[in-house]
Amino acid sequence: MTASRPINPETTIVRWNGVDESRELEVDLCVVGAGISGTTTALEAARLGMKVAIVDAFPALGGQAVNSIIGTFCGLYSNGTHGYRFTYGVVDDMLAALGAEGAVHYRHGPMTTVVHYNEIALSRWVERSIDAAGITPIVGATLRTVHRDDRRITGLHFITRYGDVTIRAQSYADCSGDAALMYRAGFACREPVEKIYGSQQAVIEGIGDGEPPSREELAARIEKKAGEYGLIRHNGLVFYFPGKDVAVLNMTHVETPLDPIEASRTGIIGKDQVDRGVRLLRDEFPDIFGNIRVRSYGFPGIRQTRWIKGVHQITTEEVKSGHRYADAIARTAWPIELHNAPETFVWEVFGEDHVHYVPLSAMLSPEAENVVAVGRCIDGDPAALSSVRVMGPCMAMARAAANALDLAGSGSVHDIDIAALQKRVADNLERCDSVAP
């Protein structure tokens, strides 16, 4: 018989004394936002020897990539059926780890290769990698105050349900997705004039064994029946995992306002839209989708809400022409994908030889010395930003951000040697020998 620890029925009475619990932390780099941009920035910085803290308002790491169940790495490969990979670095380890678990699938479509992943496996990879790198994670934390000394951020104050946290760092990375750090610091930011819609993703299970409808057939049926089922969006996609009865469902458009009360309703509206989409699929394709059910709903997905006013704003024309900037640090060929209408979206595809770039100057505020924006809060006009905010180029931006801040040290990110930075991220600009399996 195994001895057990004796039960202790005693408790302690506590009362709040009116003073918030507080912790302080000093690091080399504080990363705000723990999605794919923030996670990659933190891991790349740790590889460079930096002491790093990563903070997120979600109660778990992974941001939208995990918690909104995006399910697909887009913009990671060049165009064509079997294009080459654009982005390297931490992403190499991620793809290898997911591949070893059978948690990743490369779909070679007529436009490009996209990479489907299991969100649970990605979540655990993020957590294990952050822990193994010695990075300090702080989740469930809301940025309340940014301390500045003129053009330099000197500290951040966060509130959590367990007390306050103050982080002081030499450098900062705004990977928040809506420029929360830059905005709270008082630096100039942009917001779109017209609405840009997000999506409520969900994982469905119970898919039948037959041949699923083609993309064209599915889109046509959704467009025809959307009004009948009360769907806001009149098109959609189902991302299948071969050999499994599960898929990621993307058939919704939801508003993602920067307002605490209105934003709180988004998830309720989004889940209702998912349910309506499931009913449509069951009714219209009973042999394949007749028994589907929702296994999990993600948090509402956000595309573009607020971003920095950068040293340079990427323009639609620069994207279309494939303009290569003198300070280019990342590349992609993802289409212009602007979700600026509730029923549909703009989808402008480029040719197989097309490549467009992200300049470091679009990641820098002209008003700040020691902070870099990464991911969907860099500067571009709405259409241009829609083509570079997907996860492939975001991971490349993250690698560049970590290296730019390392080169800047205690100085200014505006004064670094661009050639030295481009040498460090050369694979993400020049390499074209890695084809997806």
Buried (B, 14 or more C-beta within 10 A) or exposed (E): EEEEEEEEEEEEEEEEEEEEEEEEBEBBBBBBBBBBBBBBBBBBBBBBEBBBBBBBBBEBBBBBBBBBBBBBBBBBBBBBEEBBBBBBBBBEEBBEBBBEBEBBBBBBEEBBBBBBBBBBBBBBBBBEBBEEBEBBBBBBBEBEEBEBEEBBBBBBBBBBEEEBBBBBBBBBBBBBBBBBBBBBBEBBBBEBEEBBBBBBBBBBBBBBEEEBBEBEEBBEBBBEBBEEBEBBBBBBBBBBBEEEBBBBBBBBBBBBBEEEEEBEBBBEBBBBBBBBBBBBBBBBBEEBBBEBEBBEBBBBBBBBBBBBBBBBBBBBEBBBEBBEBEBBBBBBBBBBBBBBBBBEBBEBBBEEEBBBBBBBBBBBBBBBBBBBBBBBBBBBBBBBBBBBBBBBBBBBBBBBBBBBBBBBEEEBBBEBEBEEBBEBBEBBBEEEEBBBE
